[in-house]
């Protein structure tokens, strides 16, 4: 199970953090201003892990990973601003600085640091920017299928048109699964996991099923990174870092290996039969890819 702990992010935005495992037998954990709560597996002295989802994702997408991590770690997944059950203020900042400051606040308020940060896509970029900014808070980093190169103006235009193509509202969750798993023009072949991934970010409204996020906020979030490359920040990450890609994902092998070369302490892993949603497509293969790295951090 997962329990919610509220975190105050940049600009006062309320964020929902989710700690996985059995709830501790104390009420102190429900107030982040109080001392860190003991985890289900032996207390606050367990090494912390912060899991950061990608654009449009939510903390629950990490459930499988967080559950096995919780046997040996205090595993917390964060609904980032504009996502999941965190606040989505229309006038809030959806900038790189805001996302990084939110992750920083989560680590500090939950007493997780120095932690291993595991990020997917946008969450991975947040992770390495945080590690470069606050090396005292990040002792290890896993980057899952995120590019360091600039994607460019055409990419943002493509995403804008893609959001407009969504046939919202969806009548049923089955319709959500079918469209994102089969009918979406971006799908090359049927992908059940992709359909399930998007079904998890939908909520029922009076006229049907709609995303729990505002597409405009997603585009605002995205435009703060797609026009720039992020190699410089990557080179500033000093902690051990594992770069993971799915063989059919968005991060190509050549770029991933260049990222490993640029990182002062980088390693590489890839997952077969996985696309961009590596941890969601192939959860057991994902675990096989990252667990040895986590074990080396435990013995360091």
N, C-alpha and C positions, 0 to 999 in steps of 0.2 A: 504494500500500500504506500501511498504518498501523502504527506501532510503539507499543508500550505503555511508558509511563513512570509509575511509581507516585508518588503524591503523598500526603502526610500531612495529612489534614483536621482539622477541629475535633474535640477529644476523642480524637485519635489514630486516627480512622477512616481506613483505607487506601482511597484512591481510585485508579481507573484512568484515566489521561489518555492520549489517543491522538493522536500527531502524524502528520499526513498528508504524503505525499511519500516520495521515496527516502530510506533511512536514511543518516545521516551516517557518514563514515568515521572514527569515533572512538568509543571505549567510554565516554567521559566523559558522554555524554548519558544513559546508562542509570542514572546516579546523580544525582538531583535536587540533592543536596548540593554537587555540583561545579558548575563554571561552565557556563552555558548552552551547549548543543550547537549547532553550525552546522546550519542547515536544508538541505534538499535544493536550495534555490534560491539559495544564496549566503551563508548564515551567520546567526549570531544577530543581526546588525544589521537583518535584515528586520523590518518591523512585525509585531507579534504580533496574532493573533486568537484569542479564546477562544469556543468554541461550547457553549452550554448547552441541553440538550434539555428537554422538558417532562415533566410527571408521567407515569410509566410508560414514558418513552422511554429511549433509550440513545445513546451517542456515534455509533454506526454509522448512525443516522438522518440524520446530517449528512454522510455520505460524499461525496455528489455536490457539495455546497457546498464542503466542505473541500478536495476535490481541485482545483477550479478556483482556489480561493483560494491554494493552496500555490504557484502559479506566481509570486506576488508577495508572499506573506505567510508567516509561520510560523504555520500553522493547527493548532490543538489543540482537540480535542473532549473533554469531560470526562464520564465516567460519574459522575453524582452519587450521593451516598450512598443506599444502598437500591436502586440501579438498575444494570443492565448487569453488569459484572464488578467493580464496586466492592463493598466490604464492606457487609453488611447486619446489623449487630449488633442483636439484639432490644431491648437496653436503651439503644441510642444515642439521641441527641436528633435528632428529625426536625422541627426548628423552623426558622423563617425565619432566625434568627441563625446556626444551624448551616450552612444551605445557603449563606448569604452568606459566612461565614467560610471554607467550603470553596473557593469560587471565588477568594476573596482569597488563600488559601494556594496555589492552583494558579498564579495569576499570579506570585506572589512566588517560589515554588520553581522554576518553570520559566523564570524570567527573561523573561516575556512583556510585562510592563507597561512603560510605559502602552500598553494594547492596545485594540483594538476588541472589544467584547463583543457577541455575537449570541445572542439568547435566544429560544426558542419557549415560549409559555405560561408555566408555572411558571419556566422558565429565564429568561424575559424579566423577570419580577418580580425574580428574584435579581439579574439584570443591573442593573436601575435602582436597586435598593436598595444594591448594591455601589457604583455610580457616585455615589450620594448620600453614602455613607459614606467612600469612598476615591477622590476625584476624581483623585488622583495616579496611580492605576492604570488609569483608564479614559479614553481619549482620544476614543472614539466609541462609540455604542450603537445597536443595531438591536433593536427590540421587535416580535416577531412574534405577533400574535393573542393578546394578553393584556389583560384588562380591569383597570382601576384601581378600579372600583366594587366594593362588597361584594356577594357572591353570596347570602349568607344561609343560614339553617338548613335550609331546604327543599332547597337544592342539595346539602348534605352528606348528607341523608337519601336523596335520589335516587341519589347515587353509591353509598351503602352497599347499596341494593337492587339496583343494577346489577351490582355485583360478585357478589352472591349469585345472580344470574341466569346467570352464565357456566356453560356446560355442561362444566366441567373434571372430569377430564382430557379433552382432545381426543384422539381416536384417531390422527389424522394432521395434518400441517401443512395439507393441503388442507381439512380440517374447520375449522381455525383461520381460514383465509382466507375460507371460505364464511360462517362465523358472523359474523365481524366486518365482512365486506364486504357481506353480504346479509341474514342472518337476525336479527342483533341488532336489537331493537326501536328502538334509537336511530338506525338507518340508514333514512333516508327513501327513498333509491333506491340501487341497487347501486353500490358504491364499491370498485373493485379496489385502489386505493392504500391505503385504510384496512385492508383485509384483509392486504395485504403488510406494512403498518406493524406490526400486531399479531403477525404470524407471526415478525417479527424479534425480538420480546421473549419468545418461547417457547423452552423447552428440553425435550429428551426425558427422561422419567423412566421408571421401570419400568412404570408403569401408563398411560403416554401423555404428552401434551404439556401442560406447565404453564408459567405465567409465571415469568420469572427473578426477579421481585420478589414480595414478600409484600403482598397487598392491604391488610392491616391497616396496614402501614407507609405505604402510599400514602394511606390515609385519615388517618393521623396527620399526614403531611406536609401534606395539603390543609387540614386543620382549622386550621392555623396562619395561613391567609390568607383563607379564604372568608368569615369573619365580619367582616372589617375592610375599609375602603376604603384605597387607597394613593396618594391624590392628593398628600398632603403630601410623601412621599418623591420622587414624580415631579417636583414643583416644585423640588426641591433638586438635580436633575441638571443640571449646567452644560455638559456636553460636547454636541457636535452629536448629535442623536438622530433616528432615522428610525422612525416607527410604521407598520407594515405589517399589512394585514388581507386575508384572503380574502373575496371578496364573499359567500360562503356560510359564513363562519366564525362564531366566537362573539363576536368584537368587532364591534359595530355601527359604522356610519359616523359617526353623531353622537357616540358616545363616543370613537371614535378621533380625530376632529377636535378634540374638547374636550381630549383628552390632548396633542395637538400645541399647542393654545393654552396649556395650563398649563406645558408644558415651556419653559424659557428659550430653548432653541435647537432647536426641534422641526420636523420635516418629516413629510410624509404620503405614503404610497403604497398602492395596492391592487392585488390580483392577481385577474383574472377567472377564472371557472371553477375556483375553489379554495375549499376549506372550511377547517376549523381547521388541518389539516396542510398549510399553505401550501407550505412548502419541499419537502414530500414529494409533495403532489398535483401540483404544477406546477413542477418544478425549473428549467426554462429561463425561465419567466415570472418566477419568484422571482429568478433571477439578473438578469434585465432590470430588475427593480424596485429591487434593492439596489446594483447595480454602480456606477451614477452617484454615489450617495452615498459609496461607498467611494473612488471616484476623487477626490472633493472633499476627503476626509480626507488622501489621499496628497499632494495639492498644497498643503494648508494650512500 
